[in-house]
Amino acid sequence: MRLLRHDLFPTRRLPARQKGSVLVIVIWVIFGLISLTLYFANSMTFELRASDNRIAGIEAEQAIEGARRYVSCVLSNLNQAGAVPDPQSFQCAAVAVGNAKFWLIGRTNSQNTTPTTVSFGLIDEASKLNLNSSFVGTNLLLLRPTMTLDLAYNIMAWRSTNTSNTNGGMESDSYSGLQPPYLCKNAPFETVDELRMVYGVDIDLLYGEDANLNGFLDPNENDGDVTPPTDNQDGHLDPGLFEYATVYTHVPILQTNGQPRIVTTNGTSLASLVKSNFNLTLPVPTTGYPSPLQFYIAASQRGLSPAQFAHIEGSIRGTNLVGLINVNTASLEVLECLPGMDYSKATQIANYRQSNQTNPNNMNTLAWLTQIGLDTATLQAIAPWVTGQTYQFTADVAAVGHNGRGYRRTRFVFDTSSGAPKILYRQDLSNLGWALGKQVRDQLLAVK
């Protein structure tokens, strides 16, 4: 008898309900595998984006290093020692470095303190008040509405080597009661950020409404209390002390050729300098003059022209070496803080400077101060503290990588007083957020 295979091994038929259960299990297994696949694919997508952002960040950091070298080159090739580079003479906005771009966030010395766009260029440190200058004290009250006389005295006490508390400022006995306790420095400021250590000084006083320190009124700085910082929503940028303060300004004692600059109190050398350059004999007193401006005021009455003075200005210096204010770039607020000045006289200087800023004879000199109608007493009062030259500059570099990603920002302070530019200070400002304004952001998005 012939046996078939299905007779020897009969096939077991599953009930319909069990067949459906197997199908559901298989579907769930497939669904799980698909979910795992999608999960890992999504994770890889995020990892790819994160890697892309890291690369963009590295590109931005390299662009900042490129900007550092570029600025150093610009400052090394100035036509005149102490000259302030014209932003039109070098690139300072959307400068390409490979796939990245950098911007030099600058300032404008226009009386309009709330520009409609971010300004680009180098920042003249001599346009600010040096916290270590002897004339900087209670005149700080002119800079911030929240500044009090007590705070001004505390700042003066912090930098003073006198610990006897003669001006009423807080000394170490007050700082020792803080948590954590520390001592009053009783020595000159080394950085502007050091103001945060002074008793009673807060973020509002330092930053004002300019939370990202870009000199521009961003939307979050003009919305009241909706988003930080707190502001009065008046459409006007109210900056803090950081905008007006510096600790780096000083003039060199040597010329670019290595020869000492003639001190204006040396009348004999002054007369010899004028004679050798212009064959002009000036009856200069043996004791000379305390400052270059006071020398020019006297010499101009005896035939020395503004152009001639500008020619020798880099070869002479006054008795004050630290904290001179560049009258060609200082803001109205800083000019008002000079000894013997008030708002009216500061406005007079700013108006004349702005209306004559295209005159090349007025650049990098202070001779024009005698031509705007200031009285003799005012000129004599400000003379020891003004200059027409600058040797320290800030390069506030912001950069992005490809597709506008990887934003980075670093601030450099350059010193050219010894010839070749040197970096005095470097600070990462990326944590302050976007500082290039909406216009640049829209341009980057449009390109992307």
C-alpha positions in Angstrom: 0.0 0.0 0.0 1.4 3.3 -1.0 1.8 5.9 1.8 1.8 9.6 1.0 3.9 12.0 3.0 1.0 13.8 4.4 -0.3 10.5 5.7 3.0 9.9 7.6 3.3 13.5 8.8 -0.1 14.9 9.0 -0.2 18.8 8.8 -1.6 20.5 11.9 -4.0 23.1 10.9 -4.1 26.1 13.2 -7.3 27.7 14.2 -8.1 31.0 12.5 -7.8 32.9 15.8 -4.2 31.7 16.3 -3.3 32.7 12.7 -4.4 36.2 13.4 -2.4 36.4 16.6 0.8 35.4 14.7 0.1 38.1 12.1 -0.3 40.7 14.9 2.9 39.7 16.5 4.8 39.9 13.2 3.3 43.3 12.5 4.4 44.5 16.0 7.9 43.1 15.4 8.1 44.9 12.1 6.7 48.1 13.6 9.4 47.9 16.4 12.2 47.4 13.8 10.9 50.3 11.8 10.7 52.5 15.0 14.3 51.5 15.9 15.4 52.3 12.4 13.7 55.7 12.4 15.1 56.4 15.9 18.6 55.7 14.9 18.2 57.5 11.6 16.8 60.6 13.5 19.7 60.3 16.0 22.2 60.2 13.1 20.5 63.3 11.6 20.9 65.2 14.8 24.5 64.0 15.1 25.1 65.2 11.5 23.6 68.6 12.3 25.6 68.8 15.5 28.8 67.9 13.6 27.9 70.5 11.0 27.5 73.1 13.7 30.8 72.1 15.3 32.5 72.5 12.0 30.8 75.9 11.5 32.0 76.9 15.0 35.6 75.9 14.2 35.4 77.9 11.0 34.2 80.9 12.9 37.0 80.5 15.4 39.5 80.3 12.6 37.9 83.4 11.0 38.5 85.3 14.3 42.1 84.3 14.3 42.3 85.5 10.7 40.7 88.8 11.8 43.3 89.1 14.6 46.1 88.9 12.1 44.4 91.1 9.6 43.8 93.9 12.2 47.5 93.6 13.3 48.5 94.1 9.7 46.2 97.1 9.3 47.7 98.7 12.4 51.2 97.9 11.3 50.8 99.7 8.1 49.4 103.1 9.3 50.8 106.0 7.4 51.4 107.9 10.6 52.1 106.8 14.1 49.1 107.4 16.3 46.7 107.7 13.4 43.2 106.3 13.7 42.5 104.0 10.7 39.7 105.1 8.5 37.0 102.3 8.3 36.9 103.0 4.5 40.5 102.0 4.1 40.2 98.4 5.3 37.6 95.6 5.3 35.5 95.4 8.4 32.1 93.8 7.4 31.4 90.3 6.1 35.0 89.6 5.4 35.3 86.1 3.9 37.8 83.6 5.4 37.2 80.4 3.6 33.6 79.4 4.2 33.4 81.8 7.2 32.9 85.5 7.6 33.9 88.0 10.2 32.8 91.5 11.2 34.5 94.2 13.3 31.9 95.7 15.5 32.7 99.4 15.9 31.3 102.6 17.0 30.5 106.0 15.5 31.5 109.3 17.0 28.4 110.9 15.6 26.2 112.7 18.2 23.5 110.2 17.3 24.1 107.7 20.1 21.4 105.3 18.8 22.4 104.3 15.2 19.9 102.5 13.1 22.4 99.8 12.1 25.4 98.2 13.8 28.6 100.2 13.1 31.7 98.4 11.8 35.3 99.3 12.3 37.9 99.5 15.1 37.1 101.1 18.4 39.4 103.9 19.6 40.3 103.3 23.2 41.5 106.9 23.5 37.9 108.0 22.9 37.1 106.7 26.4 37.8 107.7 30.0 40.8 105.9 31.5 39.7 104.8 35.0 43.2 105.3 36.3 43.4 109.0 35.2 43.6 111.4 38.1 40.9 113.7 36.6 38.4 110.8 36.4 36.4 110.8 39.6 33.1 112.5 40.5 32.7 113.4 36.8 31.6 109.8 36.3 28.2 111.0 37.5 27.7 112.5 34.0 27.8 109.1 32.3 25.0 107.1 34.0 21.8 108.2 35.6 22.1 105.5 38.2 25.7 106.6 39.2 25.8 108.0 42.7 28.5 110.0 44.4 29.1 107.1 46.8 29.8 104.8 43.8 32.2 107.3 42.3 34.1 107.5 45.5 34.2 103.7 45.7 35.8 103.5 42.3 38.3 106.1 43.2 39.1 104.3 46.5 39.6 101.0 44.6 42.4 102.4 42.4 44.0 104.6 45.1 47.0 103.4 46.9 45.9 105.4 49.9 44.0 103.2 52.3 43.0 105.9 54.8 39.5 106.4 53.2 40.0 110.1 52.8 37.4 110.5 50.1 34.7 108.4 51.8 35.0 105.4 49.4 34.8 101.9 50.7 38.0 100.2 51.9 38.9 96.7 52.9 36.9 96.8 56.1 33.7 97.0 54.0 34.8 94.4 51.5 35.6 91.9 54.3 32.0 91.8 55.2 30.9 90.6 51.8 30.2 87.0 50.9 32.8 85.8 49.9 35.0 88.4 51.6 37.9 90.1 49.8 40.1 93.1 50.1 40.0 96.5 48.4 42.6 96.4 45.7 44.2 99.9 46.4 46.0 99.8 43.0 45.2 100.9 39.5 42.6 99.0 37.4 44.0 96.4 35.1 40.8 95.7 33.2 37.4 97.5 32.8 35.7 94.2 34.0 37.4 94.8 37.3 34.7 97.4 38.0 32.5 94.4 38.9 34.6 94.0 42.1 33.9 97.5 43.3 31.5 97.8 46.2 28.0 98.7 45.0 28.7 98.5 41.3 26.1 96.3 39.6 25.3 95.0 36.1 22.9 97.8 35.4 25.6 100.4 36.0 28.1 98.5 33.9 26.0 97.4 30.9 23.0 99.8 31.0 20.6 98.8 28.3 23.3 97.5 26.0 23.2 93.9 27.2 25.4 92.5 24.4 27.8 95.5 24.3 27.5 96.2 20.6 26.5 99.9 20.7 23.2 99.2 19.0 19.7 99.2 20.3 18.5 95.6 19.8 14.8 94.7 20.0 15.2 93.1 23.5 16.8 96.3 24.7 13.8 98.3 23.8 10.8 96.2 25.1 10.6 97.3 28.7 10.5 94.3 31.1 9.4 91.7 28.5 12.9 90.3 28.0 16.2 91.1 29.7 17.7 93.6 30.2 15.4 96.0 31.9 14.9 99.2 29.8 12.7 102.2 29.6 11.4 101.4 26.1 12.1 105.0 24.8 13.9 104.0 21.6 17.2 105.4 22.8 20.2 103.3 23.9 21.3 104.0 27.4 24.8 102.3 27.6 26.6 101.5 30.8 30.1 102.4 32.0 31.7 99.8 29.8 30.9 102.0 26.8 32.9 104.9 28.2 35.6 103.3 30.2 39.1 102.0 29.4 42.3 101.2 31.3 44.7 100.8 28.4 45.4 104.3 27.0 48.9 105.7 27.3 51.2 107.5 24.9 54.7 106.2 24.0 57.9 107.9 25.2 59.7 106.9 22.0 59.2 107.9 18.4 58.9 105.2 15.6 62.6 105.7 14.9 63.5 104.8 18.5 64.4 108.3 19.5 62.8 109.8 22.7 59.9 112.1 22.1 60.6 115.6 23.3 58.8 116.6 26.5 57.1 119.9 26.0 58.6 121.2 29.3 62.0 121.2 27.6 61.8 124.6 25.9 65.3 124.4 24.4 64.6 121.1 22.6 61.2 122.4 21.4 62.7 125.5 19.8 65.4 123.4 18.2 62.8 121.0 16.8 60.8 123.8 15.2 64.0 125.5 13.9 65.3 122.3 12.3 61.9 121.3 10.6 60.6 124.7 9.5 63.5 127.2 9.9 61.2 129.1 12.2 62.6 130.7 15.3 60.3 130.6 18.3 60.9 132.4 21.6 60.1 129.3 23.7 60.5 129.6 27.5 63.2 127.4 28.9 60.6 125.6 31.1 58.5 125.0 28.0 54.8 124.1 28.3 52.9 121.4 30.3 51.3 119.9 27.2 51.4 119.9 23.3 48.2 121.9 23.1 49.5 124.7 25.3 52.7 124.7 23.3 50.7 125.1 20.1 48.5 127.8 21.5 51.6 129.9 22.2 53.5 128.9 19.0 50.5 129.6 16.7 50.6 133.2 17.8 54.2 133.4 16.5 53.6 131.8 13.1 53.4 128.0 13.6 50.6 126.7 11.3 48.3 123.8 12.1 49.9 121.7 9.4 53.4 122.4 10.8 52.2 121.4 14.3 50.6 118.2 13.0 53.9 117.4 11.4 55.9 117.5 14.7 53.0 116.4 17.0 54.2 112.8 17.0 57.7 113.9 18.1 56.6 115.6 21.3 54.7 114.7 24.4 53.4 116.3 27.5 53.9 115.4 31.1 50.8 113.2 31.3 51.3 109.8 29.6 48.2 107.9 30.8 44.5 108.5 30.0 44.7 111.3 27.3 41.4 111.7 25.4 41.4 111.8 21.6 39.2 114.8 20.7 38.8 113.5 17.2 36.9 110.4 18.3 35.6 110.9 21.8 31.8 110.9 22.3 29.9 113.9 23.5 29.5 112.3 27.0 33.3 111.7 27.3 34.1 115.2 26.1 31.8 116.7 28.8 33.8 114.9 31.5 37.0 116.7 30.7 38.2 119.4 33.2 36.7 122.8 32.6 34.1 121.4 30.2 30.3 121.5 30.3 27.5 120.2 27.9 27.5 123.4 25.8 31.3 123.4 25.2 31.4 119.7 24.5 28.6 120.1 22.0 30.5 122.9 20.4 33.5 120.6 19.9 31.4 117.7 18.6 29.5 120.0 16.2 32.6 121.5 14.7 34.3 118.1 14.4 31.3 116.5 12.7 30.9 119.3 10.2 34.6 119.3 9.4 35.3 115.5 9.5 36.1 115.4 5.8 38.9 117.8 6.2 42.1 115.8 6.2 44.0 118.6 8.0 41.8 117.9 11.1 42.6 114.2 11.3 45.1 112.9 14.0 45.8 116.3 15.4 44.3 118.6 18.1 45.3 121.9 16.5 41.8 122.6 15.4 40.6 123.0 19.0 42.0 126.6 18.8 39.8 127.4 15.9 36.3 126.8 17.2 35.9 129.7 19.7 36.6 128.0 23.0 37.8 130.5 25.6 41.4 130.5 26.8 40.5 129.2 30.3 38.8 126.2 28.9 41.6 125.4 26.5 44.1 125.7 29.3 42.0 123.4 31.5 41.6 120.6 29.0 45.1 120.9 27.4 46.9 118.4 29.7 44.3 115.7 29.0 43.6 115.9 25.3 45.4 114.5 22.2 44.9 114.0 18.5 46.5 110.5 18.4 45.7 107.0 19.5 47.9 104.0 20.2 45.4 101.5 21.6 42.4 100.0 19.7 39.8 97.4 20.3 38.8 94.9 17.6 35.5 93.4 18.6 35.3 90.5 16.2 32.1 88.5 15.5 32.2 85.6 13.0 30.0 82.8 11.6 30.9 79.7 9.7 29.2 78.3 6.6 25.4 78.9 6.3 25.6 81.5 9.0 26.2 78.9 11.8 28.7 78.6 14.6 28.5 82.2 15.8 31.6 83.3 17.8 32.7 86.6 19.2 36.0 87.7 20.7 37.3 91.1 21.8 41.0 92.1 21.3 42.7 95.2 22.7 45.8 96.1 20.6 48.6 98.4 21.7 50.8 100.1 19.0 52.7 102.4 21.3 55.9 100.3 20.9 55.7 100.0 17.2 54.5 96.5 16.3 50.9 95.9 17.5 50.6 93.8 20.7 47.5 92.2 22.2 47.0 93.5 25.7 43.7 91.8 26.4 41.5 89.1 24.8 38.0 88.2 25.9 35.4 85.7 24.6 32.0 87.5 24.3 30.1 84.7 22.5 27.9 84.3 25.6 26.4 87.7 25.2 24.5 86.5 22.2 24.0 87.8 18.6 25.5 91.3 18.2 25.3 91.9 14.5 21.8 93.1 14.3 18.7 92.0 12.3 20.0 93.3 9.0 23.1 91.0 9.0 20.9 88.1 10.2 18.5 88.6 7.3 21.3 88.8 4.8 22.7 85.5 6.0 19.3 83.8 5.9 18.7 85.1 2.4 22.0 83.6 1.2 21.2 80.4 3.0 
